[in-house]
Amino acid sequence: MIKKIVNFFDKFEDVVRGHLSRYPIIYTIIGGTAIVLFWRGVWHTADILQAKGGWLGWLFYEPINMVIVTMILLATGLFVSAFIGQSIVISGLKKEKKATDKTDKEIAAEGQELKEIQTSIQEMKKEVDEIKEVVEQKDSK
């Protein structure tokens, strides 16, 4: 039963995403609103649970909750990526410019470099296939 539900929503998501991706501004408005309302629901649920008192009140008390959630985020590896994103960290380590700061010439050069890498990979694949063929011929004799 759960597998059917997950499968349905997986296919439904593909259809919706495929349709909305043709309208990026509408997609952004719908997605942004949904994200804000989701976090609003999480926030208010935490407030309700804290108001109940007892161990839930203690668990959702802001300073304690912040420590617990920070530990969870650190343990899952989401702490950095959730706040600044992996691509920003990686580009900073590589001392790369932001995409918005790159010139058209730099972007074209990167595109050319990627094409050259792809060509090299294709050539290496052909060579590996040829080596496999030679090895298979020797093994069959």
Stockholm file with secondary structure:
# STOCKHOLM 1.0

chainA/1-141         MIKKIVNFFDKFEDVVRGHLSRYPIIYTIIGGTAIVLFWRGVWHTADILQAKGGWLGWLFYEPINMVIVTMILLATGLFVSAFIGQSIVISGLKKEKKATDKTDKEIAAEGQELKEIQTSIQEMKKEVDEIKEVVEQKDSK
#=GR chainA/1-141 SS CHHHHHHHHHHHHHHHHHHHTTSHHHHHHHHHHHHHHHHHHHHHHHHHHHHTCHHHHHHTSHHHHHHHHHHHHHHHTHHHHHHTCHHHHHHHHTTCCCGGGSCHHHHHHHHHHHHHHHHHHHHHHHHHHHHHHHHHHHHHC
#=GC SS_cons         CHHHHHHHHHHHHHHHHHHHTTSHHHHHHHHHHHHHHHHHHHHHHHHHHHHTCHHHHHHTSHHHHHHHHHHHHHHHTHHHHHHTCHHHHHHHHTTCCCGGGSCHHHHHHHHHHHHHHHHHHHHHHHHHHHHHHHHHHHHHC
//
